[in-house]
Amino acid sequence: MNQLCLFFRLGVIGLLSVMGGAGSLCAWAEESRVWAVQVPYDAPPVSPDVPDVSIPPNKTPLGPDELKRAEALLPLLEGKQEFWAMGEFVHLGESSVPVLVKALTMSSPRIRYNAIETLLMMKGVAGVPALVETAKEPSELSRVREHALRVAVRLDAAKASEALELMAKDPNPSVRKAAAFESRYIRQKAVIPILIPMVSDEERFVALSALQSLWILTRHETEFHDWDTSTKQDRAAWSSEWVEWWDINKETFEIPEPRRPKRSL
């Protein structure tokens, strides 16, 4: 008995008796044909164009009153109005960056973190030197340093590389991991000798991040090693392969062009 017959047997018991049993109904179902019917369809109405009522960021230097306003916004980067204050800085534009970077030295970690995020939102490239100094500051909280490096890389990767060498040797493994991870976005030859010693880092997740960044930047294929279960001694031995490769190729090596994702068919 096919599935169609079973369906009719279970679902339409009363109809079976009317038509003289299951056999008649199954025969009728098998002989029947299915005809495609196009249902009328009305497309939804086109929405009218909505006018752009957003206020573009300021492009001109700030006047005395606007500077005072920007200064007054700094304490508001923490608290119930912090998102509003961040939006105000974005509206004031990159001309407000000299005021905003003052927040990077204020006592509240929340204010410092939000100032970094605001620089990213406004694409404040002029604030990258201050971000680099924050990332290099050993007394700063690790999460603030990591965010400062991340935003600096996104805004101007070439200038952000200045913080890598110091952060790669930091006692905090989270800071070292941030340096190892963000290095893959800095397409400079000088990054390679910073990453290679990190492959033998005592913290496995730092070593793995450094290794992945090296693969991305160099596309150098090494022999297979089980890095996920490796010990510090294993990584120290395996990193010697990278040292030997770099000694041979450092004079002629050039960072390859980044790979573009394949388009899905």
SULNOR-V243484 format. One line per field, one symbol per residue. burial: 1 if it has 16 or more other C-alpha atoms within 10 Angstrom, else 0. A space follows every 50 residues. Layout:
burial: ???
This chain:
burial: 00001001100000010000010011000000000000000000000000 00000000000100001001101101110001001101111111111011 10110000111111111111011111111111111111000101111111 11111110011111111111001111111111111110001111111111 10111111111111011100000000100000001101100100010000 000000000000000
